[in-house]
């Protein structure tokens, strides 16, 4: 046996230490908010990220960088727990480049102090820099009825509000988001109308006990494989590494794609690197903590294999036959809908692929699309503009800037919140 080199030991030790930290934080996250304290947990998360920003003994920069990313993925778990998906989408960062916490020094301390004060007033704050999904404001806060975004400025309030510079750009973006989320409609600087439509109901949701049962089967199966069959041509596969080759593992259970009209595969582990507003990383599923750890560390992988043509449908609406037709395009899968011989409207990939990137049966997604197509057909048949009549109800959403003297500037009047920002801070 050849002994490992001394130089290899620190890296292996660091990997073990990093995984231990992630396991602890993920286990604590799985118990929130019923057990534990949201602010204490975010304080621990911030401390772990700051520690990973410091140079290590072996200076494995890539390992520390990815560890920091995984820690922020855990922060995303808090976002998915507390913030509605369409709000997350509006607040997403324009560029996903994580900020350095240690480089912010007192500024980040002020953010955390402000978060603690907000928490004491009954709003649950999420520190945006501890996530990958939030890119507007320093704190995104909620009490379950409203969303308040705070920019935290570690200085006294200015006597005049500037119309230029970084602060002004932040304020302008916050104003646009507030208008959109409050009214469900906004015309951007290019003249494009962006609207949030009321599609008549919530998106289908996964059957989490069913997903957990699949993962347990994968854990216990000698082959290291578990299969969940939603329908013929619609599968969710769970795998863990074994001594067998991939082919030996999968061939006995893997359905053939040859019989599928529009085969598609989605590797859910890729969501760990780039989660979306409505497709969380699998480690943030509401399942047992030990399984979430296995998914985060990629010791269990989830893969969706589906025939997207299962979304196709024909149905009658008000005496008219309507078709749903799925098509593969360069940008993804779309579903056209409309009466035969008339121009089709489309559901875009952002909606169509929701059922692919989440463990939801395509049959449920098809029913949702049918209901949505019926709603839109009714508007079109009546000559009603859906971008006016079908707007989603606006959110209770506010955006504000907080300064060290406790003063606050905001776009709307925030007195109804009953929150007075009075953050003790040493300005010496």
C-alpha positions as CSV (number, residue, x, y, z in Angstrom):
1,X,0.0,0.0,0.0
2,X,1.3,3.5,-0.9
3,X,0.8,6.1,1.9
4,X,-1.0,9.3,0.8
5,X,1.3,12.3,0.4
6,X,1.3,14.9,3.1
7,X,0.1,17.5,0.6
8,X,-3.1,15.5,0.0
9,X,-4.2,15.5,3.6
10,X,-5.3,19.1,4.0
11,X,-7.6,19.1,1.0
12,X,-9.3,15.9,2.1
13,X,-9.6,17.3,5.6
14,X,-11.1,20.5,4.2
15,X,-13.7,18.6,2.2
16,X,-14.8,16.7,5.3
17,X,-15.0,20.0,7.3
18,X,-17.0,21.7,4.6
19,X,-19.4,18.9,4.3
20,X,-19.9,18.8,8.0
21,X,-20.7,22.5,8.1
22,X,-23.2,22.1,5.2
23,X,-24.8,19.0,6.9
24,X,-25.3,20.9,10.1
25,X,-26.8,24.0,8.4
26,X,-29.1,21.9,6.2
27,X,-30.4,19.9,9.1
28,X,-31.1,23.1,11.0
29,X,-32.8,24.6,7.9
30,X,-35.1,21.6,7.6
31,X,-36.5,22.4,11.0
32,X,-37.2,26.1,10.4
33,X,-39.4,27.9,11.1
34,X,-41.1,25.5,13.5
35,X,-37.9,25.0,15.5
36,X,-34.9,27.3,15.8
37,X,-34.4,31.0,15.0
38,X,-34.3,32.3,11.5
39,X,-31.8,35.1,12.4
40,X,-29.5,32.8,14.4
41,X,-29.4,30.4,11.4
42,X,-28.6,33.2,8.9
43,X,-25.9,34.4,11.3
44,X,-24.3,30.9,11.3
45,X,-24.7,30.8,7.5
46,X,-23.0,34.2,7.1
47,X,-20.1,33.1,9.4
48,X,-19.6,29.9,7.4
49,X,-19.4,31.9,4.1
50,X,-17.0,34.5,5.6
51,X,-14.8,31.7,7.0
52,X,-14.7,30.1,3.5
53,X,-13.6,33.5,2.0
54,X,-10.4,33.4,4.0
55,X,-7.4,31.6,2.5
56,X,-7.0,28.0,3.7
57,X,-3.8,26.1,4.6
58,X,-3.8,24.4,1.2
59,X,-5.4,27.4,-0.5
60,X,-7.8,25.2,-2.6
61,X,-9.6,28.2,-4.0
62,X,-11.9,26.3,-6.2
63,X,-13.1,24.0,-3.4
64,X,-13.7,27.0,-1.1
65,X,-15.5,28.8,-3.9
66,X,-17.9,25.9,-4.5
67,X,-18.4,25.5,-0.8
68,X,-19.5,29.1,-0.6
69,X,-21.9,28.5,-3.5
70,X,-23.4,25.5,-1.8
71,X,-23.9,27.5,1.4
72,X,-25.8,30.1,-0.6
73,X,-27.9,27.3,-2.1
74,X,-28.9,26.5,1.4
75,X,-29.9,30.2,1.8
76,X,-32.1,29.7,-1.2
77,X,-34.0,27.1,0.8
78,X,-35.2,29.9,3.1
79,X,-36.3,31.9,0.1
80,X,-38.4,29.1,-1.3
81,X,-39.9,28.5,2.1
82,X,-41.1,32.1,2.6
83,X,-41.3,34.0,-0.7
84,X,-43.8,33.4,-3.6
85,X,-42.2,32.2,-6.8
86,X,-43.3,35.1,-8.9
87,X,-41.8,37.5,-6.3
88,X,-38.5,35.6,-6.4
89,X,-38.5,35.9,-10.2
90,X,-38.9,39.7,-10.0
91,X,-36.1,40.0,-7.4
92,X,-33.6,37.7,-9.1
93,X,-30.1,39.1,-9.7
94,X,-29.2,40.6,-13.1
95,X,-25.8,39.0,-12.8
96,X,-25.2,36.0,-10.6
97,X,-21.8,37.0,-9.2
98,X,-21.9,36.4,-5.4
99,X,-20.6,39.3,-3.3
100,X,-17.8,39.0,-0.7
101,X,-19.2,39.3,2.8
102,X,-15.8,39.9,4.5
103,X,-15.0,42.8,2.1
104,X,-18.2,44.6,3.2
105,X,-17.0,44.9,6.8
106,X,-19.2,47.3,8.8
107,X,-21.7,47.6,6.0
108,X,-22.6,43.9,6.3
109,X,-22.8,44.2,10.0
110,X,-25.3,47.0,9.6
111,X,-27.4,44.8,7.3
112,X,-27.4,42.1,10.0
113,X,-28.3,44.6,12.7
114,X,-31.1,45.9,10.6
115,X,-32.3,42.3,10.0
116,X,-32.4,41.7,13.7
117,X,-34.5,44.8,14.3
118,X,-36.9,43.9,11.5
119,X,-37.3,40.5,13.0
120,X,-38.1,42.0,16.4
121,X,-41.0,43.9,14.7
122,X,-42.5,40.7,13.3
123,X,-41.2,40.6,9.8
124,X,-39.0,37.7,8.9
125,X,-35.9,39.0,7.0
126,X,-33.9,37.1,4.4
127,X,-30.4,38.5,3.8
128,X,-30.1,38.7,0.0
129,X,-26.3,38.2,0.0
130,X,-26.7,34.8,1.6
131,X,-28.6,33.5,-1.4
132,X,-28.2,33.0,-5.1
133,X,-31.8,33.9,-6.0
134,X,-32.3,37.4,-4.5
135,X,-30.6,40.3,-6.3
136,X,-32.7,43.3,-5.2
137,X,-32.2,45.0,-1.9
138,X,-30.2,43.9,1.1
139,X,-33.2,42.4,3.0
140,X,-36.3,40.7,1.7
141,X,-38.8,40.6,4.5
142,X,-42.2,39.0,4.9
143,X,-44.9,38.4,7.6
144,X,-46.9,36.1,5.3
145,X,-49.1,39.0,4.1
146,X,-46.7,41.4,2.6
147,X,-43.2,41.7,1.2
148,X,-40.9,44.6,2.1
149,X,-37.5,45.0,0.5
150,X,-34.9,47.1,2.4
151,X,-31.7,48.7,1.0
152,X,-29.5,49.2,4.0
153,X,-27.1,52.2,3.9
154,X,-24.5,52.4,6.6
155,X,-24.6,56.2,6.8
156,X,-26.8,59.1,7.8
157,X,-29.7,59.9,5.5
158,X,-28.8,62.5,2.8
159,X,-30.6,65.8,2.9
160,X,-31.1,65.6,-0.9
161,X,-32.1,62.4,-2.9
162,X,-29.6,61.9,-5.8
163,X,-31.0,61.3,-9.2
164,X,-27.8,59.6,-10.5
165,X,-25.2,57.1,-9.4
166,X,-25.5,53.5,-8.0
167,X,-28.0,54.4,-5.2
168,X,-30.3,56.1,-7.8
169,X,-30.1,53.0,-10.1
170,X,-31.0,50.8,-7.1
171,X,-33.9,53.0,-6.3
172,X,-35.1,53.0,-9.9
173,X,-35.0,49.2,-10.1
174,X,-36.8,48.9,-6.8
175,X,-39.5,51.3,-8.1
176,X,-40.0,49.3,-11.3
177,X,-40.3,46.0,-9.3
178,X,-42.7,47.6,-6.8
179,X,-44.9,48.9,-9.6
180,X,-44.9,45.5,-11.3
181,X,-45.6,43.4,-8.2
182,X,-48.2,45.8,-6.9
183,X,-50.2,46.2,-10.2
184,X,-49.1,43.0,-12.2
185,X,-48.3,45.2,-15.1
186,X,-45.3,47.3,-16.2
187,X,-44.2,48.8,-19.5
188,X,-40.4,48.6,-19.6
189,X,-38.0,51.2,-21.1
190,X,-38.2,49.5,-24.5
191,X,-42.0,49.8,-24.6
192,X,-42.6,46.1,-24.0
193,X,-45.6,45.4,-21.7
194,X,-44.8,42.9,-19.0
195,X,-47.9,41.5,-17.2
196,X,-48.6,38.7,-14.7
197,X,-51.7,36.9,-15.8
198,X,-54.2,35.1,-13.5
199,X,-54.3,31.6,-14.9
200,X,-57.2,30.6,-12.7
201,X,-55.3,28.5,-10.2
202,X,-52.0,27.5,-8.6
203,X,-49.4,25.5,-10.5
204,X,-49.5,21.8,-9.8
205,X,-47.3,20.8,-6.8
206,X,-45.2,17.7,-6.3
207,X,-46.3,14.7,-4.2
208,X,-43.4,15.0,-1.7
209,X,-44.2,11.7,0.3
210,X,-44.0,9.9,-3.1
211,X,-40.6,11.6,-3.9
212,X,-39.3,10.7,-0.4
213,X,-40.4,7.0,-0.9
214,X,-38.5,6.9,-4.2
215,X,-35.3,8.2,-2.6
216,X,-35.6,5.6,0.2
217,X,-36.0,2.8,-2.4
218,X,-32.8,4.1,-4.1
219,X,-31.0,4.0,-0.7
220,X,-32.0,0.4,0.0
221,X,-31.8,-1.1,-3.4
222,X,-28.7,-3.2,-4.1
223,X,-28.7,-1.8,-7.6
224,X,-28.6,1.8,-6.3
225,X,-31.6,2.7,-8.5
226,X,-35.2,3.7,-7.8
227,X,-37.8,4.4,-10.4
228,X,-41.0,6.4,-10.0
229,X,-43.5,5.9,-12.9
230,X,-46.0,8.7,-13.3
231,X,-47.3,7.2,-16.5
232,X,-46.0,5.4,-19.6
233,X,-43.4,7.7,-21.0
234,X,-43.1,9.8,-17.8
235,X,-40.5,8.8,-15.2
236,X,-38.4,10.0,-12.3
237,X,-35.1,8.1,-11.7
238,X,-33.1,8.2,-8.5
239,X,-29.5,6.7,-8.6
240,X,-26.6,6.4,-6.3
241,X,-23.1,5.3,-7.1
242,X,-22.3,1.6,-6.8
243,X,-19.5,-0.7,-7.9
244,X,-21.6,-1.6,-11.0
245,X,-21.2,0.4,-14.3
246,X,-23.9,2.9,-15.2
247,X,-25.2,0.6,-17.9
248,X,-25.4,-2.3,-15.5
249,X,-27.4,-0.1,-13.1
250,X,-29.8,1.4,-15.5
251,X,-30.5,-1.1,-18.2
252,X,-32.8,-3.3,-16.1
253,X,-35.1,-0.4,-15.1
254,X,-34.5,2.4,-17.6
255,X,-37.4,2.8,-20.1
256,X,-36.4,3.2,-23.7
257,X,-36.7,6.6,-25.2
258,X,-37.2,5.1,-28.7
259,X,-40.9,4.9,-28.3
260,X,-41.2,8.6,-27.2
261,X,-42.3,11.2,-29.6
262,X,-40.6,14.2,-27.9
263,X,-38.1,12.7,-25.4
264,X,-36.6,15.0,-22.8
265,X,-34.3,14.6,-19.9
266,X,-33.7,16.9,-16.9
267,X,-30.8,16.3,-14.5
268,X,-32.0,17.9,-11.2
269,X,-28.5,18.1,-9.8
270,X,-27.9,21.0,-12.3
271,X,-30.3,23.0,-10.3
272,X,-27.8,23.0,-7.4
273,X,-25.7,25.2,-9.7
274,X,-28.5,27.3,-11.1
275,X,-31.9,27.0,-9.3
276,X,-34.8,29.1,-10.6
277,X,-37.7,30.9,-9.0
278,X,-40.0,27.9,-9.4
279,X,-37.6,25.0,-9.7
280,X,-35.6,24.7,-6.4
281,X,-32.4,22.7,-6.0
282,X,-33.4,19.2,-4.9
283,X,-31.6,19.7,-1.5
284,X,-34.3,22.3,-0.7
285,X,-37.3,19.9,-1.2
286,X,-39.5,19.6,1.9
287,X,-38.4,16.1,2.7
288,X,-36.3,14.5,5.4
289,X,-33.0,16.3,6.3
290,X,-30.8,13.2,5.7
291,X,-32.1,12.8,2.1
292,X,-31.6,16.5,1.5
293,X,-28.0,16.1,2.5
294,X,-27.5,13.2,0.1
295,X,-29.0,15.3,-2.8
296,X,-26.8,18.3,-1.9
297,X,-23.7,16.2,-1.9
298,X,-24.8,14.4,-5.1
299,X,-24.6,11.0,-3.5
300,X,-28.1,10.6,-4.9
301,X,-29.1,12.0,-8.3
302,X,-32.5,12.6,-9.6
303,X,-33.2,12.5,-13.4
304,X,-36.4,13.1,-15.1
305,X,-37.1,11.3,-18.4
306,X,-40.3,12.2,-20.1
307,X,-42.1,12.3,-23.4
308,X,-43.2,15.9,-23.7
309,X,-45.8,15.0,-26.3
310,X,-47.9,13.8,-23.3
311,X,-48.8,17.5,-22.9
312,X,-50.7,17.3,-26.2
313,X,-54.5,17.4,-25.9
314,X,-57.8,17.9,-27.7
315,X,-60.9,19.3,-26.0
316,X,-64.0,21.2,-26.7
317,X,-64.7,24.6,-25.3
318,X,-68.0,26.5,-25.9
319,X,-68.6,24.3,-29.0
320,X,-65.1,24.8,-30.4
321,X,-62.5,22.1,-30.6
322,X,-59.1,23.3,-29.2
323,X,-55.8,21.6,-29.6
324,X,-52.7,21.7,-27.5
325,X,-49.6,20.8,-29.5
326,X,-46.1,20.5,-28.0
327,X,-43.1,21.5,-30.0
328,X,-39.4,21.3,-29.4
329,X,-37.6,24.6,-30.3
330,X,-34.1,25.9,-29.8
331,X,-35.1,27.8,-26.7
332,X,-37.0,24.8,-25.2
333,X,-40.5,23.2,-25.4
334,X,-43.5,25.3,-26.2
335,X,-47.2,24.4,-26.3
336,X,-49.4,26.0,-29.0
337,X,-53.1,26.2,-28.3
338,X,-56.1,27.3,-30.3
339,X,-58.9,26.2,-32.5
340,X,-58.0,24.4,-35.7
341,X,-57.7,26.8,-38.6
342,X,-57.2,29.8,-36.4
343,X,-53.9,31.3,-35.3
344,X,-52.3,29.6,-32.3
345,X,-51.3,31.3,-29.1
346,X,-48.4,29.8,-27.1
347,X,-47.4,28.7,-23.6
348,X,-43.6,29.4,-23.4
349,X,-40.9,27.1,-22.1
350,X,-40.8,28.9,-18.7
351,X,-44.3,27.5,-18.1
352,X,-44.2,24.3,-20.2
353,X,-41.0,23.0,-18.7
354,X,-42.1,23.6,-15.1
355,X,-43.5,20.1,-15.0
356,X,-40.2,18.7,-16.4
357,X,-37.9,20.4,-13.9
358,X,-40.1,19.5,-10.9
359,X,-41.2,16.0,-9.8
360,X,-44.8,16.6,-11.1
361,X,-46.7,14.2,-13.4
362,X,-47.0,15.6,-16.9
363,X,-50.7,14.5,-16.8
364,X,-51.2,17.1,-14.0
365,X,-49.4,19.7,-16.0
366,X,-51.5,18.9,-19.1
367,X,-54.7,19.5,-17.0
368,X,-53.3,22.9,-15.9
369,X,-52.5,23.9,-19.4
370,X,-56.0,22.8,-20.6
371,X,-57.6,25.0,-17.8
372,X,-55.4,27.9,-18.8
373,X,-56.2,27.5,-22.5
374,X,-59.9,27.4,-21.7
375,X,-59.5,30.7,-19.8
376,X,-57.6,32.4,-22.6
377,X,-60.0,31.1,-25.2
378,X,-62.9,32.5,-23.3
379,X,-61.3,35.9,-23.3
380,X,-60.4,35.8,-27.0
381,X,-63.9,34.6,-28.0
382,X,-65.5,37.5,-26.1
383,X,-63.1,40.0,-27.6
384,X,-61.6,40.7,-24.2
385,X,-57.9,41.7,-23.8
386,X,-56.5,39.2,-21.3
387,X,-53.6,41.6,-20.4
388,X,-56.3,43.8,-18.9
389,X,-59.0,41.4,-17.7
390,X,-56.8,38.5,-16.6
391,X,-54.1,40.3,-14.5
392,X,-53.1,38.6,-11.3
393,X,-54.0,40.4,-8.1
394,X,-51.2,42.7,-7.0
395,X,-49.0,41.9,-4.1
396,X,-48.6,44.0,-0.9
397,X,-45.1,44.9,-1.8
398,X,-43.0,47.9,-0.7
399,X,-39.4,49.0,-1.2
400,X,-37.5,51.3,1.2
401,X,-34.0,52.5,2.1
402,X,-32.9,52.5,5.7
403,X,-30.1,54.7,7.2
404,X,-28.2,54.5,10.4
405,X,-30.1,57.3,12.1
406,X,-33.3,55.3,11.8
407,X,-34.8,57.4,9.0
408,X,-36.4,55.7,6.0
409,X,-37.2,56.8,2.5
410,X,-39.6,54.8,0.4
411,X,-41.6,54.9,-2.7
412,X,-44.9,54.3,-1.0
413,X,-46.0,55.4,2.5
414,X,-44.8,52.6,4.8
415,X,-46.6,53.9,7.9
416,X,-49.2,51.1,7.5
417,X,-46.4,48.6,8.2
418,X,-46.1,49.8,11.8
419,X,-42.3,49.5,11.5
420,X,-40.0,52.3,12.8
421,X,-36.4,51.5,11.8
422,X,-34.3,52.6,14.8
423,X,-31.1,50.6,14.5
424,X,-28.5,51.4,17.2
425,X,-25.1,51.8,15.5
426,X,-21.8,53.3,16.4
427,X,-20.8,56.0,13.9
428,X,-17.6,56.9,15.6
